Amino acid sequence: QVHLVESGGGSVQAGGSLTLSCAVSGFTHSNYCMGWFRQTPGKEREGVAAIDSDGSTNYTDSVKGRFTISRDNAKHTLYLQMNSLKPEDTAMYYCAAEGTLFLVAVDFGYWGRGTQVTVSS
């Protein structure tokens, strides 16, 4: 009954910005960690950013200083603000819930279907 639905993906020029959203439904509380992962063909799913219920965050090194993860529990929505985008950020981005700040994909119990982000140079 838990559903995660991503939105906000699209195409952008290098150096541009994009904001992803993840609408969450089915939870009866907000005491869970959420995260964003990304994957390109032939590559392992990579943890991008995570945020715990108390607001603590963790980012993979390649996006530190450029991406910001946040959540609005009242709106049941997770966000990923992406700035200074690079071509290597191109990937399918997935929203995930019920994991940890360590950004290990198998630790997350719920996943969205993904939204494509394409950054051109």
N, C-alpha and C positions, 0 to 999 in steps of 0.2 A: 504493500500500500504506500510505501515511500517512493516518491518520484522526484527526480531532479531534471530540470529542463534548462539547457543553456541557450543563450541568445547573445547577439551583439557581434558575432564574427563577420568577417568581410575582407575586402582587399584594401590595402593601404600602402602608400609609398614609404620607403625607408626614412626613418626619422619622424614619422607620424605617430599618432596615438589612436588607441582603440580601447573601449571598455566592454568587458564581457560581464554578463549577468547570469545568475543561476537561480531559478525559482524553485523553492523547496516546498514540498507538500507531504503530508502523512506523518510527520513527527508531532508528538504531543509535548515536546520540550525543546530547548535549544542548547542542552548540555552535551554537545558533541563537537568534534573537530571537523573542519571542512577544508578541502584543498582543491587546487587546480593542477591538472596533469596535462601533458601534451605528447603527441606521438606523430612521427612521420613514417612513411613507408620504409620498412626494413630496419627500423630502429626500435629500441626498447621504450616503453612508456616512461617518460621522465616527469618526476615531481617538479612543479614550478613554484608553488607557494601553498602554505597552509595557515590556517588561523584556528585557534582553540576558542572555547566558549568564553574564556576570560579576556580575549583580545590578543593573546600572545601570538606572534607570527614567526614563520620561518620561510626563507627563500633559497632557492638554488642559486649558486654563485653567479651564474650567467645573467640573471635578471635583477640582482640586487642594485638598488639605486634607480631602477627603471620601472619596475612593476610594483604595484601596491594592492594587497589583498585586504578586503574589508567585508563586513557582514552587517546586515540590518535585521536583527532578530524579529522586530515588530512587523517587518515586511516579508519575513521569511525568504530573504534574498542574499546571495553571496555575490561579490563583485571582484573583478580583477581589472584594475586600471593599468594599462600598458602604454608607456611612453618611450620615446626614442627607439621605436621598433627597428629591428634589423632583419635582413632576409633570413637569417638563421632562426628567427622566431617563428617562421612559417611552420604550421602544424595544425593538426586537429586538437582542439583544446577540450578537455573533459572536466566536468565538475564532479567532485566526490565527497561523500560524507561518512561519518563514523570511522575515522582513522586516527592518526596521531600527527604531531608536528614533524616527525621524522620523514615524512613524505615517501613512505613505502607503499606502493600501489596495492599490494595484497592485504594490507592492513585496513583498507577502506572497504566498507560493506555495501555502499550504494553508489551508483554511477549514473551520470547522464549519458545521452547519446552522442554528445560532442557538437562543437561548432567550429567551422574551419576559419583559420586566420592565415591570410596570405600577404606577405610583405615583399614588395618588389623594389629593386634597386634602380 
